[in-house]
């Protein structure tokens, strides 16, 4: 049976999906929360999924191919707050998010020493009538956000300023080692094609999202990285440790051929 592939649907994932469907067949595109459940339930074999799924399900294997990473400002993971962080009491968390929602919880508890109430919120980019003190938006809705308050916090910037490390938002996860080995060459080729075609991907994304092409080009070229190497693995291991401290999460997924994601 051919492997079943899935991915998050956002523009930031497209460089890792370039030409992949032509090689492996249709990809199932779902928001992070849904994608994580499909992978955990065995309805997908390999997926570009939020890294928190690997904490929740240690049997999953990280495929050492590529990832969606920020080494500072990311532009599409934003916390909008009407008051200073120390005064925030309620936070609306984008229900489509997994990793970024966990990141927000880590930052409030471990970085800012605060314990607001977190409530679910639909990923509506119009935040002008926000009921909560603050709200998280991720992905394409964050890029299209309509907001009349103070400048949002870019959580990639906050993370790297705090830890000195990149932040890994999504990696390829496989249900076991054999699947990871089978998928690896296809994923490597897709990532290589995507890195060569960033301008083309930015142009298509700009038309679809109704945003400026030069802004989308900078987003893909300057604010994101699609590599998963030593420094990215260190960032992932640090996040796993902090998330475990915050929420009692389990061990990270193994990387195929290695002991752990932090290796």
C-alpha positions as CSV (number, residue, x, y, z in Angstrom):
1,X,0.0,0.0,0.0
2,X,1.3,3.5,-0.8
3,X,2.1,5.7,2.1
4,X,-0.6,8.3,3.1
5,X,0.9,11.8,3.4
6,X,-0.5,14.9,5.0
7,X,0.5,18.5,5.8
8,X,-0.5,21.7,7.4
9,X,-2.2,23.9,4.7
10,X,-0.3,27.2,5.2
11,X,2.0,29.1,2.9
12,X,5.0,28.4,5.1
13,X,4.6,24.6,4.4
14,X,4.6,24.9,0.6
15,X,8.4,25.0,0.1
16,X,8.5,21.5,1.6
17,X,5.6,20.2,-0.5
18,X,7.0,21.3,-3.9
19,X,6.2,18.5,-6.4
20,X,5.7,16.0,-3.6
21,X,2.1,15.0,-4.7
22,X,3.4,14.2,-8.2
23,X,5.7,11.6,-6.7
24,X,3.7,10.2,-3.8
25,X,0.0,10.9,-4.6
26,X,-2.5,13.3,-3.1
27,X,-1.7,15.1,0.2
28,X,-4.2,15.6,2.9
29,X,-4.1,19.2,4.1
30,X,-5.5,19.9,7.6
31,X,-4.9,22.5,10.3
32,X,-2.4,21.4,12.9
33,X,-4.8,20.1,15.5
34,X,-6.7,17.9,13.1
35,X,-3.5,16.7,11.4
36,X,-2.0,15.6,14.7
37,X,-5.0,13.5,15.5
38,X,-5.0,11.8,12.1
39,X,-1.3,10.9,12.5
40,X,-1.8,9.6,16.0
41,X,-4.9,7.6,15.0
42,X,-3.0,5.9,12.1
43,X,-5.1,7.6,9.4
44,X,-1.8,9.1,8.0
45,X,1.6,7.5,7.7
46,X,3.7,10.6,7.4
47,X,2.9,14.3,7.8
48,X,4.4,17.7,8.1
49,X,2.9,18.2,11.5
50,X,3.3,20.4,14.6
51,X,6.2,19.3,16.8
52,X,4.0,19.1,19.9
53,X,2.5,16.0,18.3
54,X,5.9,14.3,18.7
55,X,5.8,15.2,22.5
56,X,2.3,13.7,22.9
57,X,3.1,10.5,20.9
58,X,6.7,9.3,21.5
59,X,6.2,6.4,19.2
60,X,6.3,8.9,16.2
61,X,9.6,9.3,14.4
62,X,10.9,12.6,13.2
63,X,12.1,12.2,9.6
64,X,15.5,14.0,9.4
65,X,14.6,15.9,6.2
66,X,13.4,19.4,6.6
67,X,11.3,21.5,8.9
68,X,9.5,24.9,9.2
69,X,11.8,27.0,11.4
70,X,12.3,30.6,12.6
71,X,15.7,32.0,13.6
72,X,14.0,35.1,14.9
73,X,11.0,37.1,13.5
74,X,8.6,34.6,11.9
75,X,5.7,37.1,10.9
76,X,3.0,34.4,11.0
77,X,2.9,33.4,14.7
78,X,1.7,36.5,16.5
79,X,0.3,37.5,19.9
80,X,-2.0,40.4,19.8
81,X,-2.4,42.1,23.2
82,X,-4.4,45.2,24.2
83,X,-2.5,45.6,27.4
84,X,1.1,45.0,28.6
85,X,1.9,41.3,29.0
86,X,2.1,41.5,32.8
87,X,-1.5,42.7,32.8
88,X,-2.9,40.1,30.5
89,X,-5.5,37.9,32.3
90,X,-7.2,36.1,29.4
91,X,-5.7,34.8,26.1
92,X,-7.6,33.5,23.1
93,X,-5.7,30.6,21.6
94,X,-6.1,29.9,17.9
95,X,-8.0,26.5,17.9
96,X,-6.1,25.5,14.7
97,X,-2.8,25.7,16.5
98,X,-0.9,23.1,18.5
99,X,2.8,24.0,18.7
100,X,2.2,27.8,18.8
101,X,-0.4,27.4,21.5
102,X,2.1,25.4,23.6
103,X,4.7,28.0,22.9
104,X,2.4,30.8,24.3
105,X,1.8,28.8,27.5
106,X,5.6,28.2,27.9
107,X,6.3,31.9,27.4
108,X,3.7,33.1,29.9
109,X,4.7,30.6,32.6
110,X,8.5,30.3,32.1
111,X,9.4,33.6,30.5
112,X,6.9,36.1,31.8
113,X,6.0,34.5,35.1
114,X,2.2,34.8,34.5
115,X,-0.8,32.5,34.6
116,X,-3.6,33.9,32.5
117,X,-6.7,32.0,31.6
118,X,-6.5,30.4,28.1
119,X,-9.6,30.1,26.1
120,X,-10.2,28.7,22.5
121,X,-10.7,31.1,19.7
122,X,-11.5,30.6,16.0
123,X,-8.7,31.7,13.7
124,X,-10.6,34.9,12.6
125,X,-8.1,37.4,11.3
126,X,-10.3,40.3,12.3
127,X,-9.3,41.1,15.9
128,X,-10.8,44.6,16.2
129,X,-13.5,43.3,18.6
130,X,-11.4,40.9,20.5
131,X,-13.1,39.9,23.8
132,X,-9.9,38.6,25.5
133,X,-6.9,40.7,26.7
134,X,-4.8,38.9,24.0
135,X,-5.0,36.4,21.2
136,X,-2.8,34.1,19.3
137,X,-3.0,33.9,15.5
138,X,-0.9,31.6,13.3
139,X,-0.3,30.8,9.7
140,X,-2.1,32.6,6.9
141,X,-4.7,34.3,9.2
142,X,-1.9,35.9,11.1
143,X,-0.5,37.3,7.8
144,X,-3.9,38.8,7.0
145,X,-4.7,40.0,10.5
146,X,-6.8,43.2,11.0
147,X,-5.9,44.8,14.2
148,X,-6.2,48.3,15.7
149,X,-4.2,47.8,18.9
150,X,-0.5,47.9,19.8
151,X,2.0,46.1,17.5
152,X,1.7,42.4,18.0
153,X,4.5,40.3,19.6
154,X,6.2,38.1,17.0
155,X,6.8,34.9,19.0
156,X,9.7,33.9,16.9
157,X,11.5,37.0,18.0
158,X,10.5,36.5,21.6
159,X,11.8,32.9,21.6
160,X,15.1,33.5,20.0
161,X,15.8,36.6,22.2
162,X,15.1,34.5,25.2
163,X,16.9,31.2,24.4
164,X,19.3,32.2,21.6
165,X,18.0,29.2,19.6
166,X,15.8,28.8,16.6
167,X,12.2,27.6,17.0
168,X,10.9,24.5,15.1
169,X,7.2,24.8,14.4
170,X,6.7,21.7,12.2
171,X,8.6,18.7,11.2
172,X,7.9,15.6,9.1
173,X,6.7,12.9,11.4
174,X,6.3,9.2,10.5
175,X,4.5,6.4,12.3
176,X,7.6,4.2,12.5
177,X,11.2,3.9,11.4
178,X,10.4,2.0,8.2
179,X,8.0,4.6,7.0
180,X,10.5,7.3,7.8
181,X,13.2,5.6,5.7
182,X,10.8,5.1,2.8
183,X,9.6,8.7,2.9
184,X,13.0,10.4,3.4
185,X,14.2,10.6,-0.3
186,X,10.8,12.0,-1.5
187,X,10.8,14.6,1.2
188,X,14.4,15.6,0.6
189,X,13.7,16.1,-3.1
190,X,10.5,18.1,-2.4
191,X,12.5,20.4,0.0
192,X,15.3,20.9,-2.5
193,X,12.8,21.9,-5.3
194,X,11.0,24.2,-2.9
195,X,14.2,26.0,-1.8
196,X,14.9,26.7,-5.5
197,X,11.3,28.0,-6.2
198,X,10.7,30.3,-3.2
199,X,10.0,33.3,-5.4
200,X,7.4,31.4,-7.5
201,X,5.8,30.0,-4.3
202,X,5.7,33.6,-2.9
203,X,4.0,34.9,-6.0
204,X,1.3,32.3,-5.9
205,X,0.7,32.7,-2.2
206,X,0.5,36.5,-2.6
207,X,-2.3,36.2,-5.2
208,X,-4.2,33.7,-3.1
209,X,-3.9,35.6,0.2
210,X,-4.3,39.1,-1.4
211,X,-1.0,40.3,0.0
212,X,2.0,41.9,-1.6
213,X,4.4,39.6,-3.5
214,X,7.5,41.3,-2.1
215,X,6.2,40.9,1.5
216,X,5.6,37.2,0.8
217,X,9.0,36.8,-0.7
218,X,10.7,38.3,2.3
219,X,8.5,36.1,4.5
220,X,9.7,32.9,2.9
221,X,13.3,33.9,2.3
222,X,14.2,36.0,5.3
223,X,11.9,35.0,8.1
224,X,11.7,31.2,7.6
225,X,14.3,28.4,7.3
226,X,13.5,25.0,6.0
227,X,16.5,23.1,7.4
228,X,16.5,20.6,10.3
229,X,20.1,20.4,11.5
230,X,22.1,20.6,14.7
231,X,21.0,24.0,15.9
232,X,17.4,23.4,15.0
233,X,17.5,20.1,16.9
234,X,18.9,22.0,19.9
235,X,16.0,24.5,19.7
236,X,13.5,21.6,19.5
237,X,15.0,19.9,22.5
238,X,14.9,23.1,24.6
239,X,11.2,23.6,23.7
240,X,10.4,20.1,24.6
241,X,12.1,20.5,28.0
242,X,10.2,23.7,28.7
243,X,6.9,22.3,27.6
244,X,7.4,19.2,29.8
245,X,8.0,21.6,32.7
246,X,4.9,23.6,31.8
247,X,2.5,20.8,31.0
248,X,4.1,17.5,31.9
249,X,4.5,16.5,28.3
250,X,6.2,13.2,27.4
251,X,9.5,12.4,25.7
252,X,10.2,13.7,22.2
253,X,9.7,11.6,19.1
254,X,12.8,9.7,17.9
255,X,14.6,10.9,14.8
256,X,15.1,8.0,12.5
257,X,18.6,6.6,13.0
258,X,19.1,8.7,16.1
259,X,18.3,8.4,19.8
260,X,16.0,11.5,20.1
261,X,15.0,14.8,18.5
262,X,17.6,16.5,20.7
263,X,20.5,14.4,19.5
